[in-house]
Amino acid sequence: MKTNAILAVLLLLAAAAAAAPAYPEQPWYDFDNCAFCSHLSLDPQLLDHVTWESHAVRDGAITVTTVDPAFAGSYHDAMTAMGELGRKVKSGEVDPLSMKVCGRCETYGELMTAGVNVETVHGEQAEVTLVTSADADLVARIHEFVARNVAEMQRHDGREHP
């Protein structure tokens, strides 16, 4: 009986340890340390010259990005570097578990892995990205992602960041 009680306690402790995150929750945005977002900080003035506006839509989300024309080159370079890193993760060249990422990028990666559709239209005045799904559960997760993005943007400085 005593052995069963000890075993039960050990099983409860193991279950609690497995359910707990292995590390404290990372910041939602981390432009200094996130393997992806840090590219946006290479030009220290870039973030002050980019706006992101995100909205939930019926099948997911829409993000409209505008960049001051004087910073278009810096933005392009940052997005190219982020895309290349994403390609390396997707191809297996880079182990995503070896990278430090912010909560936003981790969640976005989880959505991508879950199979959301991402479509970006590059216009002369703005960049529009649609993140959608036909799966109601994924749409709900996209909506949660957008709500957290908007809340975190407002919490930080009232401006929207990626």
CORPERA-V433547 format. One record per residue. RES is the residue in one small letter. NEAR is the number of other C-alpha atoms within 10 Angstrom. Layout:
BEGIN
res: {RES;RES}
near: {NEAR;NEAR}
END
This chain:
BEGIN
res: {m;k;t;n;a;i;l;a;v;l;l;l;l;a;a;a;a;a;a;a;p;a;y;p;e;q;p;w;y;d;f;d;n;c;a;f;c;s;h;l;s;l;d;p;q;l;l;d;h;v;t;w;e;s;h;a;v;r;d;g;a;i;t;v;t;t;v;d;p;a;f;a;g;s;y;h;d;a;m;t;a;m;g;e;l;g;r;k;v;k;s;g;e;v;d;p;l;s;m;k;v;c;g;r;c;e;t;y;g;e;l;m;t;a;g;v;n;v;e;t;v;h;g;e;q;a;e;v;t;l;v;t;s;a;d;a;d;l;v;a;r;i;h;e;f;v;a;r;n;v;a;e;m;q;r;h;d;g;r;e;h;p}
near: {6;7;8;9;10;11;12;12;12;12;12;12;12;12;11;11;11;10;9;10;9;8;6;7;9;14;14;18;21;19;19;14;16;21;19;24;23;19;20;24;17;16;14;9;12;19;19;12;14;20;18;18;18;21;15;20;15;13;18;26;20;21;20;16;20;18;21;15;13;10;16;15;13;20;23;13;15;21;16;13;17;18;13;13;17;18;13;14;16;15;10;10;11;14;11;17;8;8;13;15;24;23;16;22;19;17;16;16;18;13;21;14;10;11;13;21;13;15;12;13;11;11;10;8;11;16;15;18;17;21;22;23;21;12;12;12;10;18;22;16;15;24;21;14;19;22;15;14;21;20;13;19;19;13;11;11;9;11;16;20;23;18}
END
